[in-house]
Amino acid sequence: MELARDLSDFRDEVAEFCKTRLPADIRSKVLLNQHLDKTDFVRWMRILQEKGWLIGHWPQEYGGQGWSHLKRWLFENELYRAGSPWLAPFGITYVGPVIYNFGNDAQKRRWLEPTISHDIWWAQGYSERSAGSDLANLQTRAVRDGDHYVVSGHKIWTSMAQWADMMFTLVRTDPDAKPQCGISFLLIDLKSPGVSIRPIKSINLVEDLNEVFLDEVRVPVENLVGEEGGGWTYAKFLLDNERLISAEVGKAQRLMAQLRFFLSEIRQGSVTLAETQAWRQRMGELELKLMSLVSLCNRMFSELEMGNDPGLSASMLKIVSAELLQAISGAHVDALSQGGLSFQAEALVPGDSAPLVSPEGAAGAVGEYLFGRVYSIWGGSSEVQKNILAKAVLGL
Ligand SMILES: Cc1cc2nc3c(=O)[nH]c(=O)nc-3n(C[C@H](O)[C@H](O)[C@H](O)COP(=O)(O)OP(=O)(O)OC[C@H]3O[C@@H](n4cnc5c(N)ncnc54)[C@H](O)[C@@H]3O)c2cc1C
């Protein structure tokens, strides 16, 4: 699809900005898939905010620029292609828009500014042990007691809660209502008495996932967003936004470039892997999948431009992008294993000086492969998206 001139100029401007303003130490960590800390994320997001781009997708009324979905997608693609860290979405993409769409004026005044500046780091407290895909089954209870709710329950898989100040949380305020009707959307201060956070070590050996235990935590009623019992509507609004950012085309392009590097470094007999028939075919297949993802994104964002509900396109996008990212990182590991892959976990720690035994970036590639299982799980698993498609298209 041919881009309008202003959009292609904007894309070039973002690429140029990344070249000059993305700090080299942060970029290097991202390219090598090394551990980033909170200050890395915040430092970069503040640079983007200074430029006026961090919340470009917010309405002007709240400090944004009212970008279209297409413009925002182009922006993120350029960022990720250039080696930008993930723009932590919890504040700027998830809870911020819920607050300015459904919150009251006092909540907008209190929460939006520190969310944009990242003086507050938010966590997403949706999932529970028996409420992942079946989110409406959540059991965390909030009982009204005067000017407070008393909240008890157990959230799990809470990303980066170890850094978080606040958690936007789905709680059950009416246990007698139908599952979707008795849910409310509450903002919980994670420094409150009764909150404890326990890390979970994930498959790539990082401890960014957490369990959050809530034991009779007193939360002021003023932290209820929207109507009591209306939480399911806000939760779904937020999940739709989550799915819209699932097409990580810029990241896929960056990983493809890295794959080309590995293929040119690793030899099979007298030739590099890049020159073998098998790898040429595999690269061709991956390129084709990437092109079809881009075309699906164009279709979906055009639908959105015309004011249409992206509906099934969003589910397709979620499945296709998860499959592609997993296929590319699978190819990384296959290529590296042909070169005698050795997983050096210490190479994931910035500044470690142990000599590398595999091509630069190899340890990160394994980390990305392991972490990449998540693409088909979070934000609505691939199986659940396939159910949605089957129901709509086949009437199953
Ligand atoms: C790295 C990571 C970060 C996360 N971050 C957060 C976070 O910050 N905040 C948060 O609230 N949650 C977070 N999650 C949780 C995530 O949203 C859930 O893992 C996801 O919703 C799936 O739920 P579950 O893990 O309970 O799996 P389940 O729902 O138990 O599913 C298990 C398996 O069964 C399949 N399945 C389930 N139902 C159906 C069905 N009806 N038909 C066919 N197959 C089905 C699923 O596809 C899956 O393969 C995170 C998860 C991960 C892995």
The ligand as an SDF file (V2000), in Angstrom:
LIG
                    3D

 53 58  0  0  0  0  0  0  0  0999 V2000
    4.8110  -13.2100   30.0460 C   0  0  0  0  0  0  0  0  0  0  0  0
    3.3790  -12.9720   30.4620 C   0  0  0  0  0  0  0  0  0  0  0  0
    3.0170  -11.7140   30.9090 C   0  0  0  0  0  0  0  0  0  0  0  0
    1.7200  -11.4930   31.3510 C   0  0  0  0  0  0  0  0  0  0  0  0
    1.4000  -10.2750   31.8660 N   0  0  0  0  0  0  0  0  0  0  0  0
    0.1850  -10.1010   32.4330 C   0  0  0  0  0  0  0  0  0  0  0  0
   -0.1140   -8.8910   33.1320 C   0  0  0  0  0  0  0  0  0  0  0  0
    0.7070   -7.9820   33.2200 O   0  0  0  0  0  0  0  0  0  0  0  0
   -1.3280   -8.7780   33.7230 N   0  0  0  0  0  0  0  0  0  0  0  0
   -2.2700   -9.7490   33.6500 C   0  0  0  0  0  0  0  0  0  0  0  0
   -3.3550   -9.5690   34.1780 O   0  0  0  0  0  0  0  0  0  0  0  0
   -2.0260  -10.9260   32.9960 N   0  0  0  0  0  0  0  0  0  0  0  0
   -0.8180  -11.1130   32.4010 C   0  0  0  0  0  0  0  0  0  0  0  0
   -0.5260  -12.2990   31.7620 N   0  0  0  0  0  0  0  0  0  0  0  0
   -1.5160  -13.3620   31.8010 C   0  0  0  0  0  0  0  0  0  0  0  0
   -2.1460  -13.6740   30.4460 C   0  0  0  0  0  0  0  0  0  0  0  0
   -3.0890  -12.7120   30.1140 O   0  0  0  0  0  0  0  0  0  0  0  0
   -2.7470  -15.0760   30.5810 C   0  0  0  0  0  0  0  0  0  0  0  0
   -1.6550  -15.9750   30.6600 O   0  0  0  0  0  0  0  0  0  0  0  0
   -3.6330  -15.4260   29.4050 C   0  0  0  0  0  0  0  0  0  0  0  0
   -4.8190  -14.7000   29.4840 O   0  0  0  0  0  0  0  0  0  0  0  0
   -3.9600  -16.9360   29.3920 C   0  0  0  0  0  0  0  0  0  0  0  0
   -4.5020  -17.3130   30.6160 O   0  0  0  0  0  0  0  0  0  0  0  0
   -3.9010  -18.5450   31.4640 P   0  0  0  0  0  0  0  0  0  0  0  0
   -2.4240  -18.3830   31.5540 O   0  0  0  0  0  0  0  0  0  0  0  0
   -4.6820  -18.6120   32.7360 O   0  0  0  0  0  0  0  0  0  0  0  0
   -4.1630  -19.8250   30.5910 O   0  0  0  0  0  0  0  0  0  0  0  0
   -5.5460  -20.6040   30.4470 P   0  0  0  0  0  0  0  0  0  0  0  0
   -6.6420  -19.6380   30.1870 O   0  0  0  0  0  0  0  0  0  0  0  0
   -5.6940  -21.5250   31.5930 O   0  0  0  0  0  0  0  0  0  0  0  0
   -5.2810  -21.4080   29.1310 O   0  0  0  0  0  0  0  0  0  0  0  0
   -4.4270  -22.5730   29.1240 C   0  0  0  0  0  0  0  0  0  0  0  0
   -4.4400  -23.1310   27.6980 C   0  0  0  0  0  0  0  0  0  0  0  0
   -5.7800  -23.5160   27.3590 O   0  0  0  0  0  0  0  0  0  0  0  0
   -6.1880  -22.8570   26.1590 C   0  0  0  0  0  0  0  0  0  0  0  0
   -7.6030  -22.4820   26.2690 N   0  0  0  0  0  0  0  0  0  0  0  0
   -8.1980  -21.8060   27.2720 C   0  0  0  0  0  0  0  0  0  0  0  0
   -9.5110  -21.6550   27.0190 N   0  0  0  0  0  0  0  0  0  0  0  0
   -9.7440  -22.2330   25.8200 C   0  0  0  0  0  0  0  0  0  0  0  0
  -10.9030  -22.3980   25.0160 C   0  0  0  0  0  0  0  0  0  0  0  0
  -12.0910  -21.9140   25.3890 N   0  0  0  0  0  0  0  0  0  0  0  0
  -10.7650  -23.0640   23.8390 N   0  0  0  0  0  0  0  0  0  0  0  0
   -9.5560  -23.5530   23.4260 C   0  0  0  0  0  0  0  0  0  0  0  0
   -8.4310  -23.4310   24.1610 N   0  0  0  0  0  0  0  0  0  0  0  0
   -8.5290  -22.7920   25.3310 C   0  0  0  0  0  0  0  0  0  0  0  0
   -5.3360  -21.6090   26.0660 C   0  0  0  0  0  0  0  0  0  0  0  0
   -5.1990  -21.1750   24.7320 O   0  0  0  0  0  0  0  0  0  0  0  0
   -4.0240  -22.1110   26.6380 C   0  0  0  0  0  0  0  0  0  0  0  0
   -3.2890  -22.7680   25.6480 O   0  0  0  0  0  0  0  0  0  0  0  0
    0.7500  -12.5310   31.2910 C   0  0  0  0  0  0  0  0  0  0  0  0
    1.1210  -13.7960   30.7990 C   0  0  0  0  0  0  0  0  0  0  0  0
    2.4050  -14.0140   30.3950 C   0  0  0  0  0  0  0  0  0  0  0  0
    2.7670  -15.4000   29.9010 C   0  0  0  0  0  0  0  0  0  0  0  0
  1  2  1  0
  2  3  1  0
  2 52  2  0
  3  4  2  0
  4  5  1  0
  4 50  1  0
  5  6  2  0
  6  7  1  0
  6 13  1  0
  7  8  2  0
  7  9  1  0
  9 10  1  0
 10 11  2  0
 10 12  1  0
 12 13  2  0
 13 14  1  0
 14 15  1  0
 14 50  1  0
 15 16  1  0
 16 17  1  0
 16 18  1  0
 18 19  1  0
 18 20  1  0
 20 21  1  0
 20 22  1  0
 22 23  1  0
 23 24  1  0
 24 25  2  0
 24 26  1  0
 24 27  1  0
 27 28  1  0
 28 29  2  0
 28 30  1  0
 28 31  1  0
 31 32  1  0
 32 33  1  0
 33 34  1  0
 33 48  1  0
 34 35  1  0
 35 36  1  0
 35 46  1  0
 36 37  1  0
 36 45  1  0
 37 38  2  0
 38 39  1  0
 39 40  1  0
 39 45  2  0
 40 41  1  0
 40 42  2  0
 42 43  1  0
 43 44  2  0
 44 45  1  0
 46 47  1  0
 46 48  1  0
 48 49  1  0
 50 51  2  0
 51 52  1  0
 52 53  1  0
M  END
$$$$
